[in-house]
Amino acid sequence: MDKHVGSKLDDFLDEEGLLAECEAMAKSLLRSVHETAKGLHKSGVMDELTMSEFDALCLPPDASTAEVKGLTREQIQALRNRVDDELK
């Protein structure tokens, strides 16, 4: 979508008091899609690469890497092991 058109749409929705409602609906949809993807991944239907793509598309910026920033190699490995254990 053209940025100019998107901006006009945001302006219109904001004037009508609908922008916050649309943003809330979008977040809710993204949460549902991500939860479905997590279930597919946990059951083995979806591979790790595809799951990481869903993480990038559905999670807020930096949410998928927020826990990793500033961690040591050992802490990252422990985190990966914990996630792997939870997915089993």
mmCIF file as gemmi writes it, N, C-alpha and C atoms, coordinates in Angstrom:
data_model
loop_
_atom_site.group_PDB
_atom_site.id
_atom_site.type_symbol
_atom_site.label_atom_id
_atom_site.label_alt_id
_atom_site.label_comp_id
_atom_site.label_asym_id
_atom_site.label_entity_id
_atom_site.label_seq_id
_atom_site.pdbx_PDB_ins_code
_atom_site.Cartn_x
_atom_site.Cartn_y
_atom_site.Cartn_z
_atom_site.occupancy
_atom_site.B_iso_or_equiv
_atom_site.pdbx_formal_charge
_atom_site.auth_seq_id
_atom_site.auth_asym_id
_atom_site.pdbx_PDB_model_num
ATOM 1 N N . MET Axp A 1 ? 0.852 -1.177 0 1 0 ? 1 A 1
ATOM 2 C CA . MET Axp A 1 ? 0 0 0 1 0 ? 1 A 1
ATOM 3 C C . MET Axp A 1 ? 0.891 1.232 0 1 0 ? 1 A 1
ATOM 4 N N . ASP Axp A 2 ? 0.523 2.204 -0.788 1 0 ? 2 A 1
ATOM 5 C CA . ASP Axp A 2 ? 1.233 3.475 -0.851 1 0 ? 2 A 1
ATOM 6 C C . ASP Axp A 2 ? 1.224 4.128 0.534 1 0 ? 2 A 1
ATOM 7 N N . LYS Axp A 3 ? 2.389 4.649 0.969 1 0 ? 3 A 1
ATOM 8 C CA . LYS Axp A 3 ? 2.472 5.264 2.299 1 0 ? 3 A 1
ATOM 9 C C . LYS Axp A 3 ? 1.505 6.425 2.434 1 0 ? 3 A 1
ATOM 10 N N . HIS Axp A 4 ? 1.321 7.17 1.348 1 0 ? 4 A 1
ATOM 11 C CA . HIS Axp A 4 ? 0.413 8.313 1.374 1 0 ? 4 A 1
ATOM 12 C C . HIS Axp A 4 ? -1.024 7.839 1.628 1 0 ? 4 A 1
ATOM 13 N N . VAL Axp A 5 ? -1.415 6.764 0.949 1 0 ? 5 A 1
ATOM 14 C CA . VAL Axp A 5 ? -2.765 6.224 1.123 1 0 ? 5 A 1
ATOM 15 C C . VAL Axp A 5 ? -2.922 5.681 2.548 1 0 ? 5 A 1
ATOM 16 N N . GLY Axp A 6 ? -1.905 4.959 3.035 1 0 ? 6 A 1
ATOM 17 C CA . GLY Axp A 6 ? -1.96 4.42 4.393 1 0 ? 6 A 1
ATOM 18 C C . GLY Axp A 6 ? -2.084 5.52 5.426 1 0 ? 6 A 1
ATOM 19 N N . SER Axp A 7 ? -1.37 6.611 5.216 1 0 ? 7 A 1
ATOM 20 C CA . SER Axp A 7 ? -1.427 7.744 6.136 1 0 ? 7 A 1
ATOM 21 C C . SER Axp A 7 ? -2.814 8.369 6.133 1 0 ? 7 A 1
ATOM 22 N N . LYS Axp A 8 ? -3.396 8.52 4.955 1 0 ? 8 A 1
ATOM 23 C CA . LYS Axp A 8 ? -4.749 9.087 4.864 1 0 ? 8 A 1
ATOM 24 C C . LYS Axp A 8 ? -5.762 8.16 5.538 1 0 ? 8 A 1
ATOM 25 N N . LEU Axp A 9 ? -5.572 6.863 5.361 1 0 ? 9 A 1
ATOM 26 C CA . LEU Axp A 9 ? -6.471 5.903 6.004 1 0 ? 9 A 1
ATOM 27 C C . LEU Axp A 9 ? -6.346 6.01 7.522 1 0 ? 9 A 1
ATOM 28 N N . ASP Axp A 10 ? -5.106 6.065 8.03 1 0 ? 10 A 1
ATOM 29 C CA . ASP Axp A 10 ? -4.895 6.231 9.472 1 0 ? 10 A 1
ATOM 30 C C . ASP Axp A 10 ? -5.546 7.51 9.972 1 0 ? 10 A 1
ATOM 31 N N . ASP Axp A 11 ? -5.389 8.594 9.217 1 0 ? 11 A 1
ATOM 32 C CA . ASP Axp A 11 ? -6.001 9.876 9.606 1 0 ? 11 A 1
ATOM 33 C C . ASP Axp A 11 ? -7.516 9.755 9.679 1 0 ? 11 A 1
ATOM 34 N N . PHE Axp A 12 ? -8.109 9.122 8.665 1 0 ? 12 A 1
ATOM 35 C CA . PHE Axp A 12 ? -9.564 8.954 8.637 1 0 ? 12 A 1
ATOM 36 C C . PHE Axp A 12 ? -10.037 8.117 9.827 1 0 ? 12 A 1
ATOM 37 N N . LEU Axp A 13 ? -9.354 6.977 10.049 1 0 ? 13 A 1
ATOM 38 C CA . LEU Axp A 13 ? -9.745 6.099 11.154 1 0 ? 13 A 1
ATOM 39 C C . LEU Axp A 13 ? -9.595 6.81 12.494 1 0 ? 13 A 1
ATOM 40 N N . ASP Axp A 14 ? -8.542 7.614 12.619 1 0 ? 14 A 1
ATOM 41 C CA . ASP Axp A 14 ? -8.313 8.352 13.859 1 0 ? 14 A 1
ATOM 42 C C . ASP Axp A 14 ? -9.42 9.377 14.074 1 0 ? 14 A 1
ATOM 43 N N . GLU Axp A 15 ? -9.811 10.069 13.01 1 0 ? 15 A 1
ATOM 44 C CA . GLU Axp A 15 ? -10.885 11.067 13.122 1 0 ? 15 A 1
ATOM 45 C C . GLU Axp A 15 ? -12.201 10.413 13.52 1 0 ? 15 A 1
ATOM 46 N N . GLU Axp A 16 ? -12.414 9.205 13.038 1 0 ? 16 A 1
ATOM 47 C CA . GLU Axp A 16 ? -13.666 8.5 13.34 1 0 ? 16 A 1
ATOM 48 C C . GLU Axp A 16 ? -13.59 7.745 14.667 1 0 ? 16 A 1
ATOM 49 N N . GLY Axp A 17 ? -12.431 7.787 15.311 1 0 ? 17 A 1
ATOM 50 C CA . GLY Axp A 17 ? -12.257 7.084 16.581 1 0 ? 17 A 1
ATOM 51 C C . GLY Axp A 17 ? -12.123 5.582 16.422 1 0 ? 17 A 1
ATOM 52 N N . LEU Axp A 18 ? -11.727 5.15 15.238 1 0 ? 18 A 1
ATOM 53 C CA . LEU Axp A 18 ? -11.644 3.721 14.957 1 0 ? 18 A 1
ATOM 54 C C . LEU Axp A 18 ? -10.215 3.183 14.924 1 0 ? 18 A 1
ATOM 55 N N . LEU Axp A 19 ? -9.226 4.063 14.91 1 0 ? 19 A 1
ATOM 56 C CA . LEU Axp A 19 ? -7.841 3.616 14.764 1 0 ? 19 A 1
ATOM 57 C C . LEU Axp A 19 ? -7.428 2.677 15.893 1 0 ? 19 A 1
ATOM 58 N N . ALA Axp A 20 ? -7.719 3.046 17.12 1 0 ? 20 A 1
ATOM 59 C CA . ALA Axp A 20 ? -7.345 2.194 18.258 1 0 ? 20 A 1
ATOM 60 C C . ALA Axp A 20 ? -8.061 0.845 18.182 1 0 ? 20 A 1
ATOM 61 N N . GLU Axp A 21 ? -9.311 0.861 17.765 1 0 ? 21 A 1
ATOM 62 C CA . GLU Axp A 21 ? -10.072 -0.382 17.647 1 0 ? 21 A 1
ATOM 63 C C . GLU Axp A 21 ? -9.479 -1.28 16.564 1 0 ? 21 A 1
ATOM 64 N N . CYS Axp A 22 ? -9.092 -0.697 15.429 1 0 ? 22 A 1
ATOM 65 C CA . CYS Axp A 22 ? -8.479 -1.468 14.345 1 0 ? 22 A 1
ATOM 66 C C . CYS Axp A 22 ? -7.131 -2.043 14.784 1 0 ? 22 A 1
ATOM 67 N N . GLU Axp A 23 ? -6.349 -1.245 15.503 1 0 ? 23 A 1
ATOM 68 C CA . GLU Axp A 23 ? -5.059 -1.716 15.987 1 0 ? 23 A 1
ATOM 69 C C . GLU Axp A 23 ? -5.243 -2.86 16.981 1 0 ? 23 A 1
ATOM 70 N N . ALA Axp A 24 ? -6.235 -2.764 17.838 1 0 ? 24 A 1
ATOM 71 C CA . ALA Axp A 24 ? -6.51 -3.827 18.806 1 0 ? 24 A 1
ATOM 72 C C . ALA Axp A 24 ? -6.941 -5.112 18.094 1 0 ? 24 A 1
ATOM 73 N N . MET Axp A 25 ? -7.766 -4.973 17.069 1 0 ? 25 A 1
ATOM 74 C CA . MET Axp A 25 ? -8.207 -6.138 16.304 1 0 ? 25 A 1
ATOM 75 C C . MET Axp A 25 ? -7.028 -6.789 15.589 1 0 ? 25 A 1
ATOM 76 N N . ALA Axp A 26 ? -6.143 -5.965 15.019 1 0 ? 26 A 1
ATOM 77 C CA . ALA Axp A 26 ? -4.97 -6.5 14.322 1 0 ? 26 A 1
ATOM 78 C C . ALA Axp A 26 ? -4.07 -7.257 15.297 1 0 ? 26 A 1
ATOM 79 N N . LYS Axp A 27 ? -3.863 -6.703 16.49 1 0 ? 27 A 1
ATOM 80 C CA . LYS Axp A 27 ? -3.037 -7.377 17.491 1 0 ? 27 A 1
ATOM 81 C C . LYS Axp A 27 ? -3.669 -8.704 17.898 1 0 ? 27 A 1
ATOM 82 N N . SER Axp A 28 ? -4.974 -8.704 18.056 1 0 ? 28 A 1
ATOM 83 C CA . SER Axp A 28 ? -5.678 -9.926 18.436 1 0 ? 28 A 1
ATOM 84 C C . SER Axp A 28 ? -5.539 -10.997 17.354 1 0 ? 28 A 1
ATOM 85 N N . LEU Axp A 29 ? -5.676 -10.596 16.103 1 0 ? 29 A 1
ATOM 86 C CA . LEU Axp A 29 ? -5.523 -11.539 14.995 1 0 ? 29 A 1
ATOM 87 C C . LEU Axp A 29 ? -4.105 -12.091 14.946 1 0 ? 29 A 1
ATOM 88 N N . LEU Axp A 30 ? -3.123 -11.21 15.11 1 0 ? 30 A 1
ATOM 89 C CA . LEU Axp A 30 ? -1.731 -11.657 15.081 1 0 ? 30 A 1
ATOM 90 C C . LEU Axp A 30 ? -1.431 -12.628 16.226 1 0 ? 30 A 1
ATOM 91 N N . ARG Axp A 31 ? -2.003 -12.355 17.402 1 0 ? 31 A 1
ATOM 92 C CA . ARG Axp A 31 ? -1.824 -13.28 18.53 1 0 ? 31 A 1
ATOM 93 C C . ARG Axp A 31 ? -2.415 -14.644 18.199 1 0 ? 31 A 1
ATOM 94 N N . SER Axp A 32 ? -3.602 -14.65 17.614 1 0 ? 32 A 1
ATOM 95 C CA . SER Axp A 32 ? -4.255 -15.917 17.262 1 0 ? 32 A 1
ATOM 96 C C . SER Axp A 32 ? -3.456 -16.687 16.217 1 0 ? 32 A 1
ATOM 97 N N . VAL Axp A 33 ? -2.987 -15.98 15.208 1 0 ? 33 A 1
ATOM 98 C CA . VAL Axp A 33 ? -2.181 -16.621 14.163 1 0 ? 33 A 1
ATOM 99 C C . VAL Axp A 33 ? -0.899 -17.188 14.772 1 0 ? 33 A 1
ATOM 100 N N . HIS Axp A 34 ? -0.267 -16.418 15.654 1 0 ? 34 A 1
ATOM 101 C CA . HIS Axp A 34 ? 0.978 -16.878 16.255 1 0 ? 34 A 1
ATOM 102 C C . HIS Axp A 34 ? 0.74 -18.086 17.158 1 0 ? 34 A 1
ATOM 103 N N . GLU Axp A 35 ? -0.346 -18.081 17.924 1 0 ? 35 A 1
ATOM 104 C CA . GLU Axp A 35 ? -0.664 -19.227 18.774 1 0 ? 35 A 1
ATOM 105 C C . GLU Axp A 35 ? -0.906 -20.482 17.93 1 0 ? 35 A 1
ATOM 106 N N . THR Axp A 36 ? -1.59 -20.324 16.804 1 0 ? 36 A 1
ATOM 107 C CA . THR Axp A 36 ? -1.818 -21.454 15.906 1 0 ? 36 A 1
ATOM 108 C C . THR Axp A 36 ? -0.497 -21.97 15.361 1 0 ? 36 A 1
ATOM 109 N N . ALA Axp A 37 ? 0.377 -21.052 14.954 1 0 ? 37 A 1
ATOM 110 C CA . ALA Axp A 37 ? 1.689 -21.44 14.434 1 0 ? 37 A 1
ATOM 111 C C . ALA Axp A 37 ? 2.496 -22.174 15.501 1 0 ? 37 A 1
ATOM 112 N N . LYS Axp A 38 ? 2.433 -21.686 16.751 1 0 ? 38 A 1
ATOM 113 C CA . LYS Axp A 38 ? 3.156 -22.355 17.839 1 0 ? 38 A 1
ATOM 114 C C . LYS Axp A 38 ? 2.653 -23.781 18.017 1 0 ? 38 A 1
ATOM 115 N N . GLY Axp A 39 ? 1.35 -23.975 17.921 1 0 ? 39 A 1
ATOM 116 C CA . GLY Axp A 39 ? 0.788 -25.314 18.041 1 0 ? 39 A 1
ATOM 117 C C . GLY Axp A 39 ? 1.244 -26.229 16.922 1 0 ? 39 A 1
ATOM 118 N N . LEU Axp A 40 ? 1.265 -25.701 15.708 1 0 ? 40 A 1
ATOM 119 C CA . LEU Axp A 40 ? 1.734 -26.49 14.569 1 0 ? 40 A 1
ATOM 120 C C . LEU Axp A 40 ? 3.211 -26.84 14.72 1 0 ? 40 A 1
ATOM 121 N N . HIS Axp A 41 ? 3.99 -25.88 15.208 1 0 ? 41 A 1
ATOM 122 C CA . HIS Axp A 41 ? 5.416 -26.119 15.409 1 0 ? 41 A 1
ATOM 123 C C . HIS Axp A 41 ? 5.638 -27.166 16.496 1 0 ? 41 A 1
ATOM 124 N N . LYS Axp A 42 ? 4.908 -27.03 17.599 1 0 ? 42 A 1
ATOM 125 C CA . LYS Axp A 42 ? 5.06 -27.966 18.721 1 0 ? 42 A 1
ATOM 126 C C . LYS Axp A 42 ? 4.683 -29.388 18.31 1 0 ? 42 A 1
ATOM 127 N N . SER Axp A 43 ? 3.692 -29.52 17.434 1 0 ? 43 A 1
ATOM 128 C CA . SER Axp A 43 ? 3.255 -30.845 16.999 1 0 ? 43 A 1
ATOM 129 C C . SER Axp A 43 ? 4.129 -31.42 15.89 1 0 ? 43 A 1
ATOM 130 N N . GLY Axp A 44 ? 5.102 -30.621 15.421 1 0 ? 44 A 1
ATOM 131 C CA . GLY Axp A 44 ? 6.027 -31.117 14.407 1 0 ? 44 A 1
ATOM 132 C C . GLY Axp A 44 ? 5.595 -30.869 12.981 1 0 ? 44 A 1
ATOM 133 N N . VAL Axp A 45 ? 4.477 -30.201 12.79 1 0 ? 45 A 1
ATOM 134 C CA . VAL Axp A 45 ? 3.975 -29.934 11.442 1 0 ? 45 A 1
ATOM 135 C C . VAL Axp A 45 ? 4.72 -28.761 10.799 1 0 ? 45 A 1
ATOM 136 N N . MET Axp A 46 ? 5.209 -27.839 11.624 1 0 ? 46 A 1
ATOM 137 C CA . MET Axp A 46 ? 5.9 -26.652 11.128 1 0 ? 46 A 1
ATOM 138 C C . MET Axp A 46 ? 7.359 -26.696 11.568 1 0 ? 46 A 1
ATOM 139 N N . ASP Axp A 47 ? 8.271 -26.418 10.635 1 0 ? 47 A 1
ATOM 140 C CA . ASP Axp A 47 ? 9.693 -26.458 10.98 1 0 ? 47 A 1
ATOM 141 C C . ASP Axp A 47 ? 10.142 -25.168 11.665 1 0 ? 47 A 1
ATOM 142 N N . GLU Axp A 48 ? 11.368 -25.186 12.188 1 0 ? 48 A 1
ATOM 143 C CA . GLU Axp A 48 ? 11.917 -24.063 12.957 1 0 ? 48 A 1
ATOM 144 C C . GLU Axp A 48 ? 12.014 -22.787 12.123 1 0 ? 48 A 1
ATOM 145 N N . LEU Axp A 49 ? 12.43 -22.916 10.871 1 0 ? 49 A 1
ATOM 146 C CA . LEU Axp A 49 ? 12.575 -21.736 10.014 1 0 ? 49 A 1
ATOM 147 C C . LEU Axp A 49 ? 11.23 -21.054 9.794 1 0 ? 49 A 1
ATOM 148 N N . THR Axp A 50 ? 10.208 -21.83 9.501 1 0 ? 50 A 1
ATOM 149 C CA . THR Axp A 50 ? 8.879 -21.259 9.296 1 0 ? 50 A 1
ATOM 150 C C . THR Axp A 50 ? 8.365 -20.616 10.58 1 0 ? 50 A 1
ATOM 151 N N . MET Axp A 51 ? 8.614 -21.269 11.718 1 0 ? 51 A 1
ATOM 152 C CA . MET Axp A 51 ? 8.19 -20.699 12.996 1 0 ? 51 A 1
ATOM 153 C C . MET Axp A 51 ? 8.881 -19.37 13.247 1 0 ? 51 A 1
ATOM 154 N N . SER Axp A 52 ? 10.16 -19.278 12.925 1 0 ? 52 A 1
ATOM 155 C CA . SER Axp A 52 ? 10.871 -18.011 13.135 1 0 ? 52 A 1
ATOM 156 C C . SER Axp A 52 ? 10.312 -16.915 12.233 1 0 ? 52 A 1
ATOM 157 N N . GLU Axp A 53 ? 9.831 -17.292 11.05 1 0 ? 53 A 1
ATOM 158 C CA . GLU Axp A 53 ? 9.189 -16.314 10.165 1 0 ? 53 A 1
ATOM 159 C C . GLU Axp A 53 ? 7.872 -15.826 10.774 1 0 ? 53 A 1
ATOM 160 N N . PHE Axp A 54 ? 7.114 -16.737 11.362 1 0 ? 54 A 1
ATOM 161 C CA . PHE Axp A 54 ? 5.881 -16.326 12.047 1 0 ? 54 A 1
ATOM 162 C C . PHE Axp A 54 ? 6.193 -15.433 13.241 1 0 ? 54 A 1
ATOM 163 N N . ASP Axp A 55 ? 7.271 -15.75 13.971 1 0 ? 55 A 1
ATOM 164 C CA . ASP Axp A 55 ? 7.69 -14.886 15.075 1 0 ? 55 A 1
ATOM 165 C C . ASP Axp A 55 ? 7.957 -13.471 14.568 1 0 ? 55 A 1
ATOM 166 N N . ALA Axp A 56 ? 8.686 -13.38 13.474 1 0 ? 56 A 1
ATOM 167 C CA . ALA Axp A 56 ? 9.04 -12.066 12.922 1 0 ? 56 A 1
ATOM 168 C C . ALA Axp A 56 ? 7.804 -11.306 12.445 1 0 ? 56 A 1
ATOM 169 N N . LEU Axp A 57 ? 6.841 -12.022 11.889 1 0 ? 57 A 1
ATOM 170 C CA . LEU Axp A 57 ? 5.636 -11.369 11.369 1 0 ? 57 A 1
ATOM 171 C C . LEU Axp A 57 ? 4.627 -11.006 12.459 1 0 ? 57 A 1
ATOM 172 N N . CYS Axp A 58 ? 4.53 -11.839 13.483 1 0 ? 58 A 1
ATOM 173 C CA . CYS Axp A 58 ? 3.442 -11.691 14.456 1 0 ? 58 A 1
ATOM 174 C C . CYS Axp A 58 ? 3.828 -11.013 15.76 1 0 ? 58 A 1
ATOM 175 N N . LEU Axp A 59 ? 5.091 -11.086 16.133 1 0 ? 59 A 1
ATOM 176 C CA . LEU Axp A 59 ? 5.501 -10.521 17.417 1 0 ? 59 A 1
ATOM 177 C C . LEU Axp A 59 ? 5.927 -9.068 17.246 1 0 ? 59 A 1
ATOM 178 N N . PRO Axp A 60 ? 5.782 -8.277 18.287 1 0 ? 60 A 1
ATOM 179 C CA . PRO Axp A 60 ? 6.231 -6.889 18.203 1 0 ? 60 A 1
ATOM 180 C C . PRO Axp A 60 ? 7.733 -6.828 17.935 1 0 ? 60 A 1
ATOM 181 N N . PRO Axp A 61 ? 8.217 -5.733 17.372 1 0 ? 61 A 1
ATOM 182 C CA . PRO Axp A 61 ? 9.653 -5.609 17.102 1 0 ? 61 A 1
ATOM 183 C C . PRO Axp A 61 ? 10.466 -5.89 18.365 1 0 ? 61 A 1
ATOM 184 N N . ASP Axp A 62 ? 11.517 -6.647 18.187 1 0 ? 62 A 1
ATOM 185 C CA . ASP Axp A 62 ? 12.453 -7.019 19.248 1 0 ? 62 A 1
ATOM 186 C C . ASP Axp A 62 ? 11.894 -8.004 20.259 1 0 ? 62 A 1
ATOM 187 N N . ALA Axp A 63 ? 10.635 -8.399 20.163 1 0 ? 63 A 1
ATOM 188 C CA . ALA Axp A 63 ? 10.086 -9.341 21.139 1 0 ? 63 A 1
ATOM 189 C C . ALA Axp A 63 ? 10.748 -10.704 21.02 1 0 ? 63 A 1
ATOM 190 N N . SER Axp A 64 ? 11.064 -11.119 19.791 1 0 ? 64 A 1
ATOM 191 C CA . SER Axp A 64 ? 11.652 -12.438 19.617 1 0 ? 64 A 1
ATOM 192 C C . SER Axp A 64 ? 13.11 -12.469 20.041 1 0 ? 64 A 1
ATOM 193 N N . THR Axp A 65 ? 13.766 -11.314 20.161 1 0 ? 65 A 1
ATOM 194 C CA . THR Axp A 65 ? 15.171 -11.284 20.551 1 0 ? 65 A 1
ATOM 195 C C . THR Axp A 65 ? 15.403 -10.551 21.858 1 0 ? 65 A 1
ATOM 196 N N . ALA Axp A 66 ? 14.346 -10.062 22.486 1 0 ? 66 A 1
ATOM 197 C CA . ALA Axp A 66 ? 14.498 -9.233 23.686 1 0 ? 66 A 1
ATOM 198 C C . ALA Axp A 66 ? 15.215 -9.972 24.809 1 0 ? 66 A 1
ATOM 199 N N . GLU Axp A 67 ? 14.92 -11.256 24.988 1 0 ? 67 A 1
ATOM 200 C CA . GLU Axp A 67 ? 15.54 -12.008 26.069 1 0 ? 67 A 1
ATOM 201 C C . GLU Axp A 67 ? 17.003 -12.323 25.78 1 0 ? 67 A 1
ATOM 202 N N . VAL Axp A 68 ? 17.392 -12.298 24.514 1 0 ? 68 A 1
ATOM 203 C CA . VAL Axp A 68 ? 18.731 -12.705 24.136 1 0 ? 68 A 1
ATOM 204 C C . VAL Axp A 68 ? 19.739 -11.571 24.312 1 0 ? 68 A 1
ATOM 205 N N . LYS Axp A 69 ? 19.314 -10.343 24.15 1 0 ? 69 A 1
ATOM 206 C CA . LYS Axp A 69 ? 20.232 -9.206 24.228 1 0 ? 69 A 1
ATOM 207 C C . LYS Axp A 69 ? 20.948 -9.168 25.569 1 0 ? 69 A 1
ATOM 208 N N . GLY Axp A 70 ? 22.263 -9.056 25.502 1 0 ? 70 A 1
ATOM 209 C CA . GLY Axp A 70 ? 23.056 -8.916 26.713 1 0 ? 70 A 1
ATOM 210 C C . GLY Axp A 70 ? 23.317 -10.217 27.452 1 0 ? 70 A 1
ATOM 211 N N . LEU Axp A 71 ? 22.966 -11.359 26.873 1 0 ? 71 A 1
ATOM 212 C CA . LEU Axp A 71 ? 23.189 -12.633 27.529 1 0 ? 71 A 1
ATOM 213 C C . LEU Axp A 71 ? 24.522 -13.24 27.092 1 0 ? 71 A 1
ATOM 214 N N . THR Axp A 72 ? 25.089 -14.026 27.952 1 0 ? 72 A 1
ATOM 215 C CA . THR Axp A 72 ? 26.314 -14.737 27.611 1 0 ? 72 A 1
ATOM 216 C C . THR Axp A 72 ? 25.975 -15.932 26.73 1 0 ? 72 A 1
ATOM 217 N N . ARG Axp A 73 ? 27.01 -16.52 26.147 1 0 ? 73 A 1
ATOM 218 C CA . ARG Axp A 73 ? 26.82 -17.702 25.308 1 0 ? 73 A 1
ATOM 219 C C . ARG Axp A 73 ? 26.147 -18.824 26.109 1 0 ? 73 A 1
ATOM 220 N N . GLU Axp A 74 ? 26.554 -18.994 27.344 1 0 ? 74 A 1
ATOM 221 C CA . GLU Axp A 74 ? 25.988 -20.048 28.192 1 0 ? 74 A 1
ATOM 222 C C . GLU Axp A 74 ? 24.516 -19.773 28.51 1 0 ? 74 A 1
ATOM 223 N N . GLN Axp A 75 ? 24.182 -18.508 28.76 1 0 ? 75 A 1
ATOM 224 C CA . GLN Axp A 75 ? 22.796 -18.156 29.054 1 0 ? 75 A 1
ATOM 225 C C . GLN Axp A 75 ? 21.906 -18.37 27.833 1 0 ? 75 A 1
ATOM 226 N N . ILE Axp A 76 ? 22.435 -18.047 26.665 1 0 ? 76 A 1
ATOM 227 C CA . ILE Axp A 76 ? 21.674 -18.266 25.426 1 0 ? 76 A 1
ATOM 228 C C . ILE Axp A 76 ? 21.439 -19.758 25.225 1 0 ? 76 A 1
ATOM 229 N N . GLN Axp A 77 ? 22.477 -20.568 25.441 1 0 ? 77 A 1
ATOM 230 C CA . GLN Axp A 77 ? 22.329 -22.011 25.278 1 0 ? 77 A 1
ATOM 231 C C . GLN Axp A 77 ? 21.312 -22.571 26.271 1 0 ? 77 A 1
ATOM 232 N N . ALA Axp A 78 ? 21.355 -22.093 27.51 1 0 ? 78 A 1
ATOM 233 C CA . ALA Axp A 78 ? 20.388 -22.542 28.517 1 0 ? 78 A 1
ATOM 234 C C . ALA Axp A 78 ? 18.963 -22.158 28.108 1 0 ? 78 A 1
ATOM 235 N N . LEU Axp A 79 ? 18.799 -20.966 27.564 1 0 ? 79 A 1
ATOM 236 C CA . LEU Axp A 79 ? 17.492 -20.518 27.099 1 0 ? 79 A 1
ATOM 237 C C . LEU Axp A 79 ? 17.001 -21.403 25.951 1 0 ? 79 A 1
ATOM 238 N N . ARG Axp A 80 ? 17.888 -21.7 25.019 1 0 ? 80 A 1
ATOM 239 C CA . ARG Axp A 80 ? 17.514 -22.577 23.901 1 0 ? 80 A 1
ATOM 240 C C . ARG Axp A 80 ? 17.108 -23.961 24.405 1 0 ? 80 A 1
ATOM 241 N N . ASN Axp A 81 ? 17.885 -24.485 25.351 1 0 ? 81 A 1
ATOM 242 C CA . ASN Axp A 81 ? 17.559 -25.796 25.912 1 0 ? 81 A 1
ATOM 243 C C . ASN Axp A 81 ? 16.203 -25.789 26.61 1 0 ? 81 A 1
ATOM 244 N N . ARG Axp A 82 ? 15.918 -24.702 27.344 1 0 ? 82 A 1
ATOM 245 C CA . ARG Axp A 82 ? 14.629 -24.594 28.034 1 0 ? 82 A 1
ATOM 246 C C . ARG Axp A 82 ? 13.487 -24.577 27.026 1 0 ? 82 A 1
ATOM 247 N N . VAL Axp A 83 ? 13.649 -23.812 25.956 1 0 ? 83 A 1
ATOM 248 C CA . VAL Axp A 83 ? 12.603 -23.747 24.916 1 0 ? 83 A 1
ATOM 249 C C . VAL Axp A 83 ? 12.439 -25.108 24.254 1 0 ? 83 A 1
ATOM 250 N N . ASP Axp A 84 ? 13.554 -25.769 23.937 1 0 ? 84 A 1
ATOM 251 C CA . ASP Axp A 84 ? 13.471 -27.101 23.331 1 0 ? 84 A 1
ATOM 252 C C . ASP Axp A 84 ? 12.724 -28.068 24.24 1 0 ? 84 A 1
ATOM 253 N N . ASP Axp A 85 ? 13.021 -28.018 25.54 1 0 ? 85 A 1
ATOM 254 C CA . ASP Axp A 85 ? 12.333 -28.891 26.495 1 0 ? 85 A 1
ATOM 255 C C . ASP Axp A 85 ? 10.839 -28.608 26.542 1 0 ? 85 A 1
ATOM 256 N N . GLU Axp A 86 ? 10.46 -27.322 26.471 1 0 ? 86 A 1
ATOM 257 C CA . GLU Axp A 86 ? 9.052 -26.957 26.508 1 0 ? 86 A 1
ATOM 258 C C . GLU Axp A 86 ? 8.316 -27.409 25.257 1 0 ? 86 A 1
ATOM 259 N N . LEU Axp A 87 ? 9.032 -27.508 24.142 1 0 ? 87 A 1
ATOM 260 C CA . LEU Axp A 87 ? 8.396 -27.906 22.88 1 0 ? 87 A 1
ATOM 261 C C . LEU Axp A 87 ? 8.24 -29.418 22.753 1 0 ? 87 A 1
ATOM 262 N N . LYS Axp A 88 ? 8.878 -30.154 23.622 1 0 ? 88 A 1
ATOM 263 C CA . LYS Axp A 88 ? 8.79 -31.629 23.56 1 0 ? 88 A 1
ATOM 264 C C . LYS Axp A 88 ? 7.505 -32.133 24.148 1 0 ? 88 A 1
